[in-house]
Amino acid sequence: MTFNIPVSAISETFLAASGPGGQNVNKVETAVQMRVNIYALRLPPFAFRKLRSLAGRKMTSNGELIITVREHRTREANRAEARKRIEDMLVEAHQRDARRIKTKPSRAAKARRVDSKKKKSNVKKMRGKPSLD
């Protein structure tokens, strides 16, 4: 599944990157900060909710997803990496989680739980100070 992110929903800013590159790092702004307006993508409600939980702190309160990439030495490579990360996040957001089926513990499981609680209770009773009879 691939997504065509509209160009109008994306804004890019280039930053000075850290890391390898020698003096080139100090002169050239190769890191990219890509902002995507999530509302412009017209996502279905379930995908929007999942994307918000996946993004975490990368999502702003006004619906912008901010991805910063400074792994590569060139703008083009960082830009491609940022787009790839956004697309991967959108693909994951569109995958629905399996519905959870409610189950009840069996009678034997309830009995085992009660027995273990009784054993623990007895152990803890024995920890008290001995009585001076």
BAFI-3210 file (N, C-alpha, C; in Angstrom, 3 decimals, decimal comma, padded with zeros to 6 digits):
// residues 133
n [1|2|3|4|5|6|7|8|9|10|11|12|13|14|15|16|17|18|19|20|21|22|23|24|25|26|27|28|29|30|31|32|33|34|35|36|37|38|39|40|41|42|43|44|45|46|47|48|49|50|51|52|53|54|55|56|57|58|59|60|61|62|63|64|65|66|67|68|69|70|71|72|73|74|75|76|77|78|79|80|81|82|83|84|85|86|87|88|89|90|91|92|93|94|95|96|97|98|99|100|101|102|103|104|105|106|107|108|109|110|111|112|113|114|115|116|117|118|119|120|121|122|123|124|125|126|127|128|129|130|131|132|133]
n.u [000,846|000,707|001,053|000,024|001,180|-000,099|001,500|000,848|000,332|002,711|005,519|008,852|011,881|015,254|018,066|021,125|023,115|024,315|027,145|028,964|031,058|032,838|034,171|032,182|029,756|029,418|028,958|026,879|023,370|021,980|020,272|016,831|013,683|010,573|007,257|003,995|000,683|-001,761|-004,528|-005,032|-004,651|-006,917|-007,650|-009,200|-011,231|-010,320|-007,689|-006,582|-006,713|-004,978|-002,616|-002,077|-001,462|000,756|002,567|003,032|005,023|005,807|003,700|001,920|-000,296|-001,975|-002,291|-000,022|002,460|005,727|008,764|012,149|015,151|018,506|020,405|021,841|024,295|023,435|020,927|018,890|018,894|018,216|015,713|014,307|014,413|012,889|010,355|009,910|009,742|007,418|005,522|005,726|004,733|002,106|001,178|001,298|-000,570|-002,923|-003,391|-005,580|-006,170|-006,501|-009,655|-010,395|-011,404|-013,602|-013,018|-013,792|-012,421|-011,881|-013,631|-011,828|-009,501|-010,179|-010,346|-007,677|-006,447|-007,559|-006,595|-003,824|-003,763|-004,567|-002,405|-000,312|-001,298|-001,128|001,661|002,413|001,162|002,731|004,982|004,815|005,524|006,644|004,430|004,474|003,724]
n.v [-001,177|002,098|005,621|008,674|011,571|014,734|017,569|020,034|019,537|019,245|020,736|021,804|022,217|023,098|022,187|022,761|019,981|017,549|015,399|013,139|014,568|016,590|019,840|020,455|019,993|022,220|024,181|023,569|023,118|020,241|018,526|017,620|018,910|017,824|018,782|017,653|018,233|016,679|016,746|017,452|015,117|013,614|011,259|008,126|007,823|005,751|005,329|007,836|008,106|006,009|006,850|009,163|008,020|006,495|008,442|010,068|012,295|013,498|014,605|017,590|019,777|021,060|019,336|018,685|016,627|016,079|015,328|014,754|014,379|013,501|011,789|011,261|012,540|014,203|016,519|015,475|012,717|012,743|013,951|012,022|009,908|010,980|011,190|008,478|007,527|008,818|007,700|004,997|005,209|005,979|003,723|001,817|002,948|002,505|-000,165|-002,279|-003,164|-006,409|-007,479|-007,719|-010,574|-011,053|-012,997|-015,354|-016,386|-019,876|-022,170|-023,785|-022,254|-020,041|-021,292|-022,111|-019,613|-018,616|-020,540|-020,049|-017,501|-018,013|-019,550|-017,668|-015,873|-017,394|-017,702|-015,059|-014,594|-016,094|-014,580|-012,753|-011,377|-013,699|-015,098|-014,746|-017,170]
n.w [000,000|-000,966|-000,488|-001,844|-000,983|-000,868|-002,319|-001,342|001,309|002,562|004,106|003,947|005,747|005,884|007,801|009,627|009,869|012,265|012,890|010,613|008,030|008,108|007,505|005,783|007,027|008,615|006,769|004,985|004,806|005,368|006,745|007,042|007,962|007,958|007,639|007,900|007,120|008,686|008,553|005,939|004,585|004,697|006,232|007,222|010,216|012,043|011,203|011,590|014,396|015,146|013,942|015,401|017,887|017,176|016,305|018,533|020,300|017,993|016,716|016,473|018,357|016,583|014,470|012,894|011,590|012,452|011,102|011,453|009,776|009,704|008,796|006,452|004,050|002,078|000,891|-000,719|-000,145|002,576|002,384|000,913|002,745|004,854|003,628|003,197|005,838|006,683|004,938|005,719|008,315|007,773|006,396|008,438|010,161|008,789|009,083|010,549|013,948|015,405|016,563|019,995|021,707|024,272|027,127|029,722|032,850|033,535|035,744|037,111|036,869|038,406|040,894|041,244|041,432|043,819|045,617|045,465|046,512|049,128|050,034|049,899|051,777|054,131|054,314|054,750|057,197|058,888|059,126|061,151|064,517|066,969|069,371|072,947|074,711]
ca.u [000,000|001,481|000,248|000,463|000,995|-000,153|002,594|000,329|000,270|004,077|006,446|010,198|012,861|016,564|018,815|022,515|023,131|025,515|027,643|030,088|031,023|033,935|033,776|030,965|028,626|029,267|028,629|025,714|022,209|021,539|019,196|015,513|012,556|009,401|005,990|002,871|-000,625|-002,497|-005,922|-005,093|-004,564|-008,271|-007,565|-010,389|-011,096|-009,498|-006,286|-006,160|-006,461|-003,780|-001,465|-001,781|-000,778|002,070|003,439|003,402|005,481|006,077|002,476|001,604|-001,712|-002,770|-002,358|001,151|003,414|007,061|009,801|013,465|016,118|019,855|021,265|022,650|025,099|022,834|019,535|017,994|018,794|017,453|014,330|013,721|014,270|011,758|009,135|009,763|009,280|006,022|004,717|005,690|003,841|000,742|000,824|001,042|-001,801|-004,070|-003,585|-006,498|-005,819|-007,468|-010,610|-010,178|-012,579|-013,655|-013,096|-013,924|-011,590|-012,632|-013,848|-010,569|-008,547|-010,578|-009,970|-006,206|-006,114|-007,937|-005,643|-002,523|-003,937|-004,591|-001,031|000,428|-001,811|-000,537|003,094|002,529|000,768|003,845|006,060|004,609|006,331|006,144|003,748|005,135|002,729]
ca.v [000,000|003,339|006,827|009,884|012,696|015,941|018,524|021,154|019,146|019,113|021,868|021,339|023,181|022,463|022,582|022,309|018,662|017,171|014,102|013,103|015,501|017,550|021,248|020,537|020,029|023,579|025,096|023,176|022,664|019,011|017,866|018,089|018,812|017,780|018,937|017,190|018,560|015,416|016,979|017,528|013,764|013,046|009,878|007,623|008,059|004,756|005,547|009,086|007,815|005,172|007,678|010,034|007,243|006,101|009,608|010,525|013,682|014,040|015,248|018,806|019,889|021,531|018,312|018,590|015,554|016,630|014,309|015,342|013,367|014,032|010,606|011,217|013,732|015,058|016,920|014,577|011,457|013,010|014,209|010,722|009,153|011,561|010,764|007,033|007,365|009,253|006,687|003,803|005,497|005,968|002,328|001,169|003,508|001,955|-001,566|-002,382|-004,131|-007,497|-007,245|-008,568|-011,347|-011,150|-014,354|-015,447|-017,474|-021,094|-022,428|-024,314|-021,144|-019,261|-022,061|-022,022|-018,276|-018,531|-021,381|-019,368|-016,380|-018,569|-019,940|-016,425|-015,331|-018,179|-017,365|-013,732|-014,699|-016,682|-013,587|-011,878|-011,642|-014,861|-014,735|-015,260|-017,901]
ca.w [000,000|-001,026|-000,340|-002,521|-000,084|-001,700|-002,108|-000,550|002,722|003,069|004,086|004,295|006,223|005,942|008,985|009,679|010,497|013,008|012,435|009,678|006,915|008,243|007,422|004,984|007,961|009,111|005,677|004,192|005,567|004,705|007,488|006,629|008,897|007,103|008,365|007,092|007,662|008,695|008,164|004,482|004,025|004,709|006,705|007,929|011,665|012,738|010,832|012,226|015,816|015,274|013,573|016,545|018,926|016,644|016,187|019,871|020,399|016,656|016,246|017,223|018,720|015,443|013,434|012,023|011,875|012,212|010,972|011,229|009,339|009,489|008,714|005,233|003,793|001,053|001,106|-001,443|000,592|003,798|001,982|000,559|003,996|005,589|002,943|003,445|007,221|006,745|004,257|006,571|009,429|007,245|006,109|009,726|010,724|008,077|009,427|011,686|014,974|015,538|017,652|021,151|022,089|025,722|027,655|031,169|033,372|033,838|037,165|037,649|036,962|039,573|042,083|041,378|041,909|045,232|046,374|045,557|047,433|050,486|050,378|050,156|053,027|055,225|054,406|055,350|058,611|059,617|059,236|062,303|065,699|067,705|070,630|074,142|075,498]
c.u [000,890|000,529|000,866|000,154|000,973|000,944|002,127|000,296|001,651|004,792|007,785|011,054|014,190|017,374|020,264|022,534|024,392|026,024|028,727|029,933|032,092|033,435|032,496|029,726|028,361|028,774|027,269|024,590|021,620|020,427|017,858|014,519|011,297|008,149|004,855|001,580|-001,495|-003,947|-006,074|-005,052|-005,920|-008,250|-008,891|-010,173|-010,202|-008,010|-005,744|-005,826|-005,180|-002,525|-001,087|-001,060|000,605|003,047|003,902|003,788|005,794|004,863|002,180|000,099|-002,575|-002,688|-001,208|002,051|004,787|008,076|011,107|014,445|017,452|020,859|022,251|023,372|024,467|021,388|018,578|017,801|017,991|015,977|013,623|013,477|013,075|010,433|008,852|009,224|007,800|005,115|004,612|004,725|002,381|000,276|000,483|-000,260|-003,037|-004,291|-004,451|-006,007|-006,910|-008,382|-010,329|-011,488|-012,549|-013,781|-013,237|-013,003|-012,456|-012,771|-012,565|-009,542|-008,877|-010,154|-008,461|-005,790|-006,426|-006,969|-004,306|-002,613|-003,938|-003,181|-000,201|000,012|-001,200|000,940|003,254|002,119|001,934|004,989|005,931|005,524|005,775|005,496|004,454|004,114|003,358]
c.v [001,237|004,523|007,954|011,052|013,952|016,927|019,688|020,835|019,105|020,455|021,369|022,507|022,445|023,065|022,159|021,006|018,482|015,864|014,226|014,135|016,565|018,978|021,432|020,661|021,455|024,550|024,825|022,691|021,443|018,292|018,461|017,905|018,932|017,854|018,553|017,542|017,308|015,600|017,023|016,147|013,059|011,563|009,427|007,735|007,056|004,970|006,817|008,852|007,019|005,973|008,605|009,271|006,804|007,271|010,103|011,992|014,306|014,759|016,461|018,859|020,375|020,584|018,276|017,468|016,071|015,503|015,024|014,223|014,051|012,909|010,658|012,539|014,674|015,377|015,911|013,271|011,641|013,249|012,891|009,876|009,667|011,132|009,290|006,799|007,744|008,211|005,415|003,997|005,455|004,547|001,610|001,676|002,923|000,471|-001,639|-003,449|-005,200|-007,199|-008,227|-009,265|-011,520|-012,613|-014,292|-016,561|-018,690|-021,259|-022,929|-023,192|-020,267|-019,963|-021,999|-020,661|-018,129|-019,343|-020,680|-018,174|-016,868|-018,948|-018,706|-015,816|-016,062|-017,854|-016,025|-013,739|-015,203|-015,686|-012,713|-012,229|-012,869|-014,418|-015,402|-015,945|-018,623]
c.w [000,000|-000,964|-001,139|-001,605|-000,938|-001,324|-001,238|000,943|003,368|003,038|004,607|004,757|006,299|007,073|008,844|010,461|011,321|012,416|011,393|008,558|007,003|008,201|006,626|005,870|008,422|008,034|005,035|005,104|004,878|005,454|007,067|007,776|008,042|007,979|007,425|007,813|007,553|008,250|006,644|003,831|003,979|005,095|007,311|009,444|012,385|012,441|011,481|013,698|016,000|014,932|014,719|017,643|018,457|016,671|017,551|019,867|019,042|016,078|017,122|017,501|017,559|014,243|012,464|012,515|011,496|012,217|010,656|010,897|009,087|009,375|007,546|005,016|002,782|001,393|000,494|-000,688|001,875|003,488|001,647|001,809|004,802|004,955|003,197|004,852|007,359|006,100|005,087|007,735|008,971|006,931|007,408|010,351|010,043|008,359|010,683|012,660|015,033|016,725|018,784|021,502|023,600|026,132|029,158|031,654|033,727|035,341|037,821|037,818|038,162|040,857|042,314|041,918|043,394|046,089|046,538|046,505|048,879|050,940|050,725|051,489|054,216|055,414|055,113|056,825|059,455|059,830|060,473|063,470|066,428|069,015|071,805|075,038|076,657]
res [m|t|f|n|i|p|v|s|a|i|s|e|t|f|l|a|a|s|g|p|g|g|q|n|v|n|k|v|e|t|a|v|q|m|r|v|n|i|y|a|l|r|l|p|p|f|a|f|r|k|l|r|s|l|a|g|r|k|m|t|s|n|g|e|l|i|i|t|v|r|e|h|r|t|r|e|a|n|r|a|e|a|r|k|r|i|e|d|m|l|v|e|a|h|q|r|d|a|r|r|i|k|t|k|p|s|r|a|a|k|a|r|r|v|d|s|k|k|k|k|s|n|v|k|k|m|r|g|k|p|s|l|d]
***
